[in-house]
Amino acid sequence: MRGKTPDTTWLADTDILGGGHPALDFVNTIHSRMEPVPRDYLETTDHLLGWCLYQNFLSVADARRLMTLSPARSTRLLREARTLRETLYIVFRSHIDGRRPATALEKFNRALERSARWRALTATKDGFVWHYLIDTGHPQSLFAPLVFDAAELLRSPELARLKACPPPDGCGWLFLDRSRNGSRTWCNMKTCGNVAKQRRHRARRRDNG
């Protein structure tokens, strides 16, 4: 597998990049949480690495090195990614619902603590920037950029724009409503928005029947 680059082409066939923030796009790699058997877009570690590569969370060289992980370590990395995804979902969803996610927030803070060892300030001509070290000896270092991005969103004024695509027609995906008047309802008007529109149209036809 040495030299192989993770696949990113599958991202073009989905709408999972519509959350408005990488942390929300990561949470949205499962669809739909309202269905009995949701579809998981992170089917393999290759998908996970491809997603991170697409989001510029790691370089091509780092991605190729992580592609050489043993099957056991690769499987464990994917399992850890899914656990982190669920933790982030609970934290963000709890904010929308006005709840305090004590257990999930504790897990997230532990992830922040673990990830700190792979983040350091780097000096540039324009100032200082965060630099993330991807360590193949510790593959979970891959999550550091995502974890800190999520933390910044939780502290940002933009958190007030956080919404969830509503039932019964919506899929539950999370997104930032950046519309001018804050009136956005659906994750995507072409998908969930269109389903809702068609349902209302059928209901009107029945009522006028």
C-alpha distance (Angstrom), angle and dihedral (degrees) to the residues before:
residue distance angle dihedral
M1 . . .
R2 3.83 . .
G3 3.76 110.9 .
K4 3.78 94.0 18.5
T5 3.81 116.6 132.7
P6 3.83 121.4 -142.5
D7 3.78 116.1 -104.7
T8 3.80 115.6 -104.3
T9 3.81 98.4 164.8
W10 3.81 92.5 92.8
L11 3.81 89.5 67.0
A12 3.79 90.5 68.4
D13 3.81 89.9 62.0
T14 3.80 95.9 55.9
D15 3.78 139.0 62.0
I16 3.80 94.7 -137.4
L17 3.80 93.1 114.7
G18 3.79 93.6 68.1
G19 3.80 99.1 89.3
G20 3.78 93.5 96.8
H21 3.80 93.7 -126.6
P22 3.83 133.5 57.0
A23 3.82 93.0 -121.6
L24 3.81 90.9 54.7
D25 3.79 91.8 44.3
F26 3.80 87.5 54.2
V27 3.81 92.2 50.3
N28 3.81 87.9 49.4
T29 3.80 93.6 59.5
I30 3.79 86.0 98.7
H31 3.81 119.5 67.9
S32 2.92 130.8 -138.5
R33 3.80 113.6 -3.0
M34 3.79 87.8 -175.0
E35 3.80 92.5 64.0
P36 3.82 123.0 86.8
V37 3.80 90.6 -120.1
P38 3.82 110.1 24.4
R39 3.78 120.0 -157.8
D40 3.79 114.4 -111.1
Y41 3.79 112.6 -149.8
L42 3.79 90.5 -168.9
E43 3.77 92.1 73.6
T44 3.79 94.8 148.4
T45 3.78 140.3 15.1
D46 3.80 86.3 -105.9
H47 3.81 88.4 63.1
L48 3.81 90.7 48.4
L49 3.80 93.0 50.7
G50 3.80 91.0 43.9
W51 3.79 90.7 53.4
C52 3.82 92.0 49.5
L53 3.80 91.1 46.5
Y54 3.81 90.9 50.9
Q55 3.81 90.0 51.0
N56 3.83 91.0 49.9
F57 3.79 91.0 -118.0
L58 3.79 90.2 132.5
S59 3.78 138.8 15.9
V60 3.77 126.5 -108.8
A61 3.80 89.0 -109.5
D62 3.82 92.2 52.8
A63 3.79 90.9 45.6
R64 3.79 91.0 52.7
R65 3.79 91.3 50.0
L66 3.79 91.3 51.3
M67 3.79 89.2 50.2
T68 3.82 87.1 67.2
L69 3.81 94.1 63.4
S70 3.78 116.1 125.9
P71 3.82 115.7 -100.6
A72 3.80 91.0 -106.6
R73 3.81 94.3 51.2
S74 3.79 91.3 42.4
T75 3.79 91.2 53.4
R76 3.80 91.1 48.0
L77 3.81 91.2 50.7
L78 3.80 91.5 52.9
R79 3.79 90.8 48.2
E80 3.82 90.7 51.3
A81 3.82 90.1 49.4
R82 3.78 91.6 53.7
T83 3.80 91.0 48.1
L84 3.80 90.7 51.6
R85 3.80 90.1 47.7
E86 3.80 91.3 54.5
T87 3.80 91.6 47.4
L88 3.79 91.4 52.0
Y89 3.79 91.4 46.9
I90 3.80 92.3 53.7
V91 3.81 92.6 47.4
F92 3.81 94.1 49.4
R93 3.79 95.0 39.0
S94 3.79 91.2 49.6
H95 3.78 89.6 55.7
I96 3.81 90.5 53.4
D97 3.81 90.6 49.1
G98 3.81 93.7 45.7
R99 3.80 94.0 -115.8
R100 3.81 130.8 132.5
P101 3.83 109.5 -120.8
A102 3.81 96.6 -153.3
T103 3.81 98.6 165.0
A104 3.81 96.2 39.6
L105 3.79 91.9 45.4
E106 3.79 90.0 51.9
K107 3.80 89.4 52.8
F108 3.79 90.7 47.6
N109 3.79 91.9 50.6
R110 3.79 89.1 52.5
A111 3.80 88.5 52.6
L112 3.80 89.1 51.9
E113 3.78 90.7 50.1
R114 3.80 92.6 50.1
S115 3.80 92.5 45.2
A116 3.81 94.8 52.2
R117 3.81 91.4 78.9
W118 3.81 89.9 65.0
R119 3.80 96.5 50.3
A120 3.80 126.0 79.8
L121 3.79 137.9 160.2
T122 3.79 116.4 -104.0
A123 3.80 123.8 -162.3
T124 3.80 118.2 -127.8
K125 3.81 132.5 174.0
D126 3.81 88.6 -98.0
G127 3.78 97.1 45.9
F128 3.78 136.3 -83.0
V129 3.80 129.4 -28.9
W130 3.76 135.1 -179.6
H131 3.78 115.2 -100.8
Y132 3.79 122.0 -161.9
L133 3.79 122.6 -151.4
I134 3.79 115.5 -147.4
D135 3.80 106.2 -154.0
T136 3.81 115.6 -168.6
G137 3.80 87.1 -160.9
H138 3.81 85.9 63.6
P139 3.82 105.1 30.5
Q140 3.80 91.4 -178.6
S141 3.80 86.2 73.6
L142 3.80 82.4 83.2
F143 3.81 88.5 77.5
A144 3.81 96.8 57.5
P145 3.84 98.1 91.7
L146 3.80 91.2 45.9
V147 3.80 93.9 47.5
F148 3.80 93.9 51.2
D149 3.81 92.2 43.4
A150 3.80 88.4 54.3
A151 3.80 91.0 48.8
E152 3.80 91.0 52.4
L153 3.79 91.0 51.7
L154 3.81 90.7 50.8
R155 3.82 88.4 54.7
S156 3.80 94.9 41.9
P157 3.83 127.4 99.3
E158 3.80 85.1 -125.8
L159 3.79 88.6 75.2
A160 3.81 85.5 81.5
R161 3.81 87.0 67.2
L162 3.81 93.7 56.8
K163 3.81 114.9 123.4
A164 3.79 139.7 163.9
C165 3.81 124.4 -134.1
P166 3.83 99.9 -107.3
P167 3.80 131.6 -126.8
P168 2.93 147.6 -84.0
D169 3.79 93.3 35.9
G170 3.80 97.5 15.6
C171 3.78 124.0 87.2
G172 3.79 99.9 -137.7
W173 3.80 95.4 -113.7
L174 3.79 115.1 151.9
F175 3.80 123.3 -123.9
L176 3.78 144.0 161.6
D177 3.78 112.5 -110.5
R178 3.79 103.2 -139.3
S179 3.79 94.7 164.9
R180 3.80 114.3 131.9
N181 3.80 95.9 -111.6
G182 3.82 97.5 29.1
S183 3.81 92.3 -114.9
R184 3.79 100.5 129.2
T185 3.79 111.0 127.8
W186 3.79 108.6 170.6
C187 3.79 133.0 56.9
N188 3.81 87.3 -130.8
M189 3.80 129.0 4.1
K190 3.81 91.0 -151.0
T191 3.80 92.5 59.4
C192 3.79 119.7 20.0
G193 3.80 93.4 14.6
N194 3.79 90.5 53.6
V195 3.81 92.0 47.8
A196 3.79 90.0 53.7
K197 3.79 91.6 47.0
Q198 3.80 91.8 51.9
R199 3.80 92.0 47.4
R200 3.82 91.3 52.4
H201 3.80 89.7 48.0
R202 3.81 92.2 52.5
A203 3.80 90.7 47.0
R204 3.81 91.6 52.8
R205 3.80 90.8 49.6
R206 3.81 90.6 52.0
D207 3.81 91.8 47.5
N208 3.81 91.0 49.7
G209 3.71 90.7 42.2
